[in-house]
């Protein structure tokens, strides 16, 4: 198994780990795309060649990984639309299982974030769409 996935599995409280030059630069226990968004918002100067290790990678997470200049993503589960976009970005992807789509938290349909960016490839437009979708989801809560 991949050592990044082994570390993620060993630290079951974590959902996302971001590495740079083989050093952990960010960890989170938040769900969804929030960890990568938090990293993006908290990082004053983005470097390049990050490695994003996340429990589940949908298309939104791939878009945000591109936005932070990730060169590689590692995940146990990736959706087909996310995998296709990562290939389009020439991003190296390591995964265990590929699924047709990411399921929402209620387990009764598609993930609203992935659905919102299903036809978007541009990272900046994708970011704006994700932010708007999250705001709309918060209104429903």
Secondary structure as the mmCIF struct_conf table of DSSP 4:
data_model
#
loop_
_struct_conf.conf_type_id
_struct_conf.id
_struct_conf.beg_label_comp_id
_struct_conf.beg_label_asym_id
_struct_conf.beg_label_seq_id
_struct_conf.end_label_comp_id
_struct_conf.end_label_asym_id
_struct_conf.end_label_seq_id
HELX_RH_AL_P HELX_RH_AL_P1 UNK A 3 UNK A 10
BEND BEND1 UNK A 11 UNK A 11
TURN_TY1_P TURN_TY1_P1 UNK A 12 UNK A 13
BEND BEND2 UNK A 15 UNK A 15
STRN STRN1 UNK A 16 UNK A 20
TURN_TY1_P TURN_TY1_P2 UNK A 21 UNK A 22
STRN STRN2 UNK A 23 UNK A 28
TURN_TY1_P TURN_TY1_P3 UNK A 32 UNK A 33
HELX_RH_AL_P HELX_RH_AL_P2 UNK A 34 UNK A 42
BEND BEND3 UNK A 44 UNK A 45
BEND BEND4 UNK A 48 UNK A 48
STRN STRN3 UNK A 50 UNK A 57
HELX_RH_AL_P HELX_RH_AL_P3 UNK A 59 UNK A 67
TURN_TY1_P TURN_TY1_P4 UNK A 68 UNK A 69
STRN STRN4 UNK A 70 UNK A 79
HELX_RH_AL_P HELX_RH_AL_P4 UNK A 80 UNK A 88
TURN_TY1_P TURN_TY1_P5 UNK A 89 UNK A 90
STRN STRN5 UNK A 92 UNK A 99
BEND BEND5 UNK A 100 UNK A 101
HELX_LH_PP_P HELX_LH_PP_P1 UNK A 102 UNK A 102
STRN STRN6 UNK A 103 UNK A 103
HELX_LH_PP_P HELX_LH_PP_P2 UNK A 104 UNK A 104
TURN_TY1_P TURN_TY1_P6 UNK A 105 UNK A 106
BEND BEND6 UNK A 107 UNK A 109
STRN STRN7 UNK A 110 UNK A 110
HELX_RH_AL_P HELX_RH_AL_P5 UNK A 112 UNK A 116
TURN_TY1_P TURN_TY1_P7 UNK A 117 UNK A 119
HELX_RH_AL_P HELX_RH_AL_P6 UNK A 123 UNK A 140
#
